[in-house]
Structures are given as structure tokens and as C-alpha cells.
Amino acid sequence: MDIHLPYGAVKLLLLLALVAVILTAAAAAWLWQAVQRARARAAGHPEPREVWWAEVPFEDGPGSKDRPCLVIRVNRTHATVAKITSKHHAERPGVLPLPRGTVGDRRGRASWLETDELREVPIADFRRKVGTVDVKTWGRARNAMK
């Protein structure tokens, strides 16, 4: 049994299918953003001097990495952070050693704060607060960023 649809009906069905795909994608994007906002509210709101694990953008291209960072400034939608790394890069200016345990890992590894390249991170991308740096460390970090 062959079913032959008029050309106009085929165009209409294709248009309806395209609209359904677009609406599904929009709903998925909205849901993803709602989940991210809920995660951010559950984790709290980052404040200056705090160390958080967050999705920090890469310096040399697109993408990001879940890593510890020190919150420098905060506005309504984003925070300026300095990334924290477990690899010492002595050749880079503004790399400061941090007290062991600063990033909240079980092993208490040594960590370094990279103050030479700050990043903007959406508030929704902050996952877990691990602590607050002491006043002396905060002062050293602020001086290194001048």
C-alpha cells in the first residue's frame, strides 16, 4: 500500500518536525541551566578569600576544568578567581605557595596560586567551598596581583 502525500503536506510535516526538535533543544537547555542554578544555590555563594572547586576556563582556548581556585572578586553573575594548581611553575611570575590542605584534598598536597592570569567564572559553575585563606596568604595574593 503506497501512501502519496501532496508536496505541501510533506513540507508541513518537515516544518513541524523541525519545530519539535527546536523546542526539545530549548527545553533541554533551560533544564540544564536550572540544574546548574540549583547546584550553585545548594553550594552557597562564593565570597572573596574563599577557596572553591569550580569549572575554571582554560587560559589558552575553549573549555574548562574542575579545579580549586581562590575567589578574588564577586558580582551578581560571575566571580574573578585565581586558579590553584598542584604543579609548581617557577618560571611564571606571581606563583605563590599555599599552605598544605588549602584545596581540601585528603592527602594535603602542596598547592600553588597562579596570580598572573585571572579568570571569570559564572556563579553557577562553583561546586564546593573548601575553606578560606588566612589574612597573611590573602595579603600576599593581593600584593602579587597589583
Secondary structure as UniProt FT lines:
FT   HELIX           7..43
FT   TURN            48..49
FT   STRAND          50..57
FT   STRAND          64..74
FT   STRAND          78..85
FT   TURN            90..91
FT   TURN            93..94
FT   STRAND          95..98
FT   TURN            100..103
FT   TURN            106..107
FT   STRAND          111..122
FT   HELIX           123..125
FT   STRAND          126..132
FT   HELIX           135..144
//
